[in-house]
Amino acid sequence: MIEFKDIHKSFGDKKVLNGVSAVFQAGQCNLIIGTSGSGKTVLMKCLVGLFEPDSGEISYSGVNFSEMTQEHRKELRQQIGMLFQGSALFDSMTVEQNIMFPLNMFTKDSYEQKLKRVNEVLDRVNMKDVNKKFPAELSGGMKKRVGIARAIVLNPKYLFCDEPNSGLDPQTSMLIDKLIQEITKEFNITTIVNTHDMNSVMETGDHIIYMYQGVKEWEGSNKEIIFSKNDRLNKFIFASEFLQDAKDMRMLEMKGKIDNHRNMDELLK
């Protein structure tokens, strides 16, 4: 679990975060959404420790991050996996070497132990037998899978994903979403996703916060977001007439299910 309270962050005279608070639970895909400039990327960087908030409190599993010793912070960083927007694979390294990199940095395991773990995570992301390939030989979706494999190779408690579907076609995006969701629940990871992808919001958003000009304007789940009365959120999510029509149809479908349930309850009385 990650909890943050009243986070403020400015750069010079520009206030980027203005009192943001939320709790991200383990075993859930926690999404941060909002337009460009809303503060979602700065918030994620504060949570992961790349930026120091001007004020406020960030806690990992009940421990205040700002009060951690350097040794404790080092231990925490080993529990954090990162999936970068562009995958951030080392071009000069093979897939195997890329995934083994965190193991080389943070463990004293033998080469055989590290190779065994590399093969385990490659198998988990359905990327067998690509150990000796270089990033240039992989498609965008394959690079993302390797990025996920590297992010989970140390068995992290926390997984941060920055625009995981960036540059991917819709079908591949859905596969990456499903993989992140499966891994989150399978290993009970606290997953935080910064995304613009509305399909990700609807399919994987166990918990969502919507940011606008440095403020958290809405919070809820993918099941609740469709009924939001926040005008800015609705314009962001349902930007086109097609999506607005889809929302209206979904609401009618949900209303029909609720009405049917009520009718059934009446019959059973």
Secondary structure, DSSP 8 states (H G I E B T S, - for coil): -EEEEEEEEEETTEEEEEEEEEEE-TTEEEEEE--TTSSHHHHHHHHHTSS--SEEEEEETTEEGGG--HHHHHHHHTTEEEE-TT----TTS-HHHHHHHHHHHH----HHHHHHHHHHHHHHTT-TT-TT--GGGS-HHHHHHHHHHHHHTT--SEEEEESTTTT--HHHHHHHHHHHHHHHHHTT-EEEEE---HHHHHHH-SEEEEEETTEEEEEE-HHHHTT---HHHHHHHT-SHHHHHHHHHHHHHHHHHHHHHHHHHHHH-
